């Protein structure tokens, strides 16, 4: 994460995402499958299972992708062909509104203070080892722990979706996507972005850097 200034002087938090080109390895049509969708592959790894190898061979993909995800479409208009390369600047423009789906950071087994935000017990008057304990967990009736009770347990590593995120910059040369705000998951984690709309006239671009100003000054005038 970093932060940048807009042209109106406001400072916004930004998450820089690496958006490498995706390759089309599968298609779903209304006539055959009952819905419109496209399967995109990204990243690279060494090995793949036999069904995936067959799918890659059909799409004429000569490398093993690290991740394959299916994206549903509203219609079959401009449905890409198998093996087609899709870059980030073809889909996302500055000012677009997207939702991001990813796996949150895994924090292992955590207590109620870290997992649920409970406050600690008093640390004085004979207190010995119950400072971070949850305390009473239920009533005498019905004589059991009610399902859904906030207790210690596995924390994190679940799928989460954040909506209404704003794309503030798209760098097609470096394959980078700058998104306002924080995103789910650790560094190096995978995200699925779905474009939901555009800010339009309400979008305020980022302020140009000092290097851009110097470049404009050095360029000869016609």
Beta strands, then each sheet from edge to edge (+ up, - down):
strand 1: 2-5
strand 2: 11-18
strand 3: 22-28
strand 4: 36-42
strand 5: 67-73
strand 6: 85-86
strand 7: 96-103
strand 8: 106-110
strand 9: 153-156
strand 10: 159-171
strand 11: 176-180
strand 12: 191-198
sheet 1: 1+ 2- 11+ 10- 7+ 12-
sheet 2: 5+ 4- 3+ 6-
sheet 3: 8+ 9-
end
